[in-house]
Amino acid sequence: MPRRSPHLEVMVRAAVRAARTLSRDFGEVEQLQWSVKGPADFVSAADRRAEQMLVEDLHRARPDFSILTEESGLREGRFPEHRFIVDPLDGTSNYLHALPHWSISIALEQHGEVTAACVYDVTRNELFAADKGNGAYMNDQRIRVSRTKEMSRALIACGLPVRDWKGRKSFPRQYEAMADKVAGLRRMGVSSLDLAYVACGRLDGYWEYGIQPWDYAAGLLLVREAGGRSGRLEGDDRLWEEGTVFASNAALGDELIATLTGA
């Protein structure tokens, strides 16, 4: 991997340090499944501890930058045009059920554009990282999107809205339209890793409605730096507003977008 930018190096170090406590706590979750109280409170505390560590490390290294996190919201810095977007535990439900598929996600947004990204799959020790203009990497090895050219051979990930989630209204139509075209659909519950998997070619595409900036900010840059397409169906001028995130390899982008918007 080319030398990481100083900003990305700060992000990676913070993610690796927070991963230690999340990994240690994850080892306790399976035992807590059998307790009367259950693991929910424990996992919530683990999430908060990881967020606190990340915020402390990022603020110490870049005290003038803003920090947006899932639990604490926005911490304004002296230079608000520079902000870290942080999810200390993407995949909380998986973590809660001792399912080893979750991540730490950190992005750096500067002047409205994501310029650095770090997604750390802790249980697999896979660190996805990118600086804008320098490509995307996993554990220092260059990654690229898949070369799949036909939707009939594509493996696509998606969100799966439940309960009163707004996306339930449009999802069935999108699902049916996509299911008619592709080789397979997957729902794994960690949007940052879905995007990272598109970036490294494990998935050919992805879409999900209603996720938050901390879920997808880092992944968008990973996909783009790996040669793919990513953004919002509603347009990137509304990147941080409510809507649908998508990603694909270079060949399938137009058809994926047309399938989703035409549903």
N, C-alpha and C positions, 0 to 999 in steps of 0.2 A: 504494500500500500504506500502511496506517496506520503510524505510527511503530513501528518494531520495539522490542520490549522490550530493555533493556540486555543480558540474557542471550542473546537471539537475535542481537543485533548482534555479540557476542563470538564466537558460533558461526559466523556467516557470514564474519566476517573471518578466522577460523582456516581455514575451508574454502577460501576464495579463495586464501590464501597457500599452503596445501599443494597446491592444484590446479596451481600454477605448476610445481612440481618434478615432479609426476606427468605433467603434459602434456609437459614437456621430455623426460622419460625415455621416455614413450610414443612420441615421435618416433624413438627409437633401436630400439624393439622390432622393427619390421619388418625392419631390417637384420640384427638378431641371429637372425632366423628362418633365415638362410642360413649361420650359423656352425656349426662342428662341435659346440661346447659347447651351443649353444642358449640361449634367453633366460630359462630358468627361474630361475637364480640371480640374474640381473639384476633380474627383476621382483620377486623376493622382497626384494632389497635396496631397491628403489624403494618397496615397500609399507612396509618398516620405517622408511625415511626420512620418508615422509609421516606415519606414525603418531607418530614422535618430534616432528615439527613441531607436529602437532595437540595432542599432550599438553602440550608446552611452552607453547603459546599459551593453551590453556584453563586450565592450572594458573597461569600468570602472572596471568591476569585474574580467576580464581576459585580462589585457593589453598586454600580450605577445602572445596571440593567433591571428591567422589570421581570417579574416571574409570574406566570399564570399556571396554576395547578388545579387539579380536579377538586380537591377537598377544601383548599383555603381560598380559592379564587385568585384575583389579581393583586400582586404586591407591586405597587408603583415604584419605579426607579427614577433617578434623575434624568436618564435618557430613555424615555418611553418608546422611542423608535427602535430600540433593541430590547427584545424580551425572549426569555426562555419559556417554552410551552412544555409542561411536564405532566406525565402520568406515572406515578410511582408504582402502580400495580394495574396494568391493563390485563383484564381477565380475572377480575375478583371472584366471579362465580366459580370459575375453574379452580382457582386457588382454594376457595371455601370448601370445595368437594374433593380436595386432594388430587385434582387432575393436573398433571405436570405440563401444562400449556398456558403460560402467562409471561408477561414481559415488563420491562421498564422502558419507557419511551420518553425521549427528550429531543426537542427541536429548538433551534435558534431562529427567530424571525427578526429580520432587520429591514426597516423601511418597507414593511408589508410583504416581504419575500422570505421564504425559508432558505437559509444559507448553510445550515449544518444540521445533521440528523444522527441520532444514535438510538437504536432499538436493541435491547439486550434480552435474549431468550436465556434466562438464567439456568433453567434445568438442563438445557442442552449445551450450555456454554457457547452459544453462538451470538457474536456481537456484530450487528449490522451497522455500518457507519458510512457517512458521506459528507463531503464538503461540496458546495455548489461548484460545478465546472471541473471536478477532479475525479468523477466516477464514484461508484458504490462498491463497498467491500464487505465481506464476511470473514471475520478473523484474519484480516490482512490479505485475503485472496479476492481478486476482482470478481464481481458477479455481474451477470447480464440477464435480461429477460429471456423468456423462451422464444423459440423460432416457429412455434405452431402457427400455421397459416389458415387452417380451416376450423370454424366453430365446432364442426362435428367431432373434432378431436380434442377440443379444449376442456380443461378442468378449471371450473370457475368457483370462487368462494363468494359467499354472500352473508349478510346479516339475516337473522330470523326473528322478526318482531313478535313479542309476546305481550299478553295482558292488554293494557290500554295504550301501548306504544303507537304513535300516530302512523308509523310506517305500515301498519297492518292493512290500511285501506288500499294502498297502491301495490304492496308486495305481491299479493296473489297473482295479479295480472303480469307483473314483471317475471315472477317465478315461472308461470306457465309459458310465457314467450321464450324465456331462456332455456327452460327444460326441453322444449321442442327442438333446440338447435345443438346442444352441447353434449359432450361425452359424460360429464358428471358435474354435480353441484355439491359443494361442501359448506358446512357451517361449523366453525371451530371456536368462535366466541372471543377472539382476540384480534381486533382490527389492525393493530400495529404490526402483528405478525402476518396477517393475511397480506398486507401491503409488502412487507419484507419478503414474503414467499413469492409474490409476483416479481419482485426485483431480482430474485435469484433463480427464477425459472421453475420453481416447484408448482406454482399456479400460473395459469395463462391470463386470468383476469379476476376481478373482484368488484362488488358493489354493495353499498349499504346506506340506508337512509337514517338520518337523525343522530349520528354519532357526533362527538364533540371534538374541538380542535386538538385537545391533548391526545385523543385517540388516533388521529390521522396525520397530524402535521409532519412528523418525522418520516412516516411512511411515504408520503407524497414525493418528498425529495429523493428517497431511496429509489423509487420506481423510475423517476425521470433520469437520475444519474446512471441507472442501469440500462438506459435506452428505451424505456417504455413510456406510456402515457398515463397521466393521473390528473385528477382535478375534481371539479364539481359539474354535475350534469346541468346545473342552473347557470354555470359560468364562473370562471375564476375571479371575477370582480365581486363575487359573493362568497368568497372562499371560506370565511369563518361564520357564515350565517347557516341557519337550518336548511338542510337539503340533502342531496345524495352524493356521496363520494364514490368515485369509480377509479379503477386502474386496469391496465392491460399491457400486453406486449405491444410492440410497434405495429404488427400486422393486423391485429384484431380490434383495434380501438374504434374504428368507424362503425363496424358492424355491432360491436357491443353497445355503443352509445345509441345507435339506431334501434336496436332491439329494446333497450330499456325505455327510451323516450317514446317509442311507438306503442308501448304496451297499454 
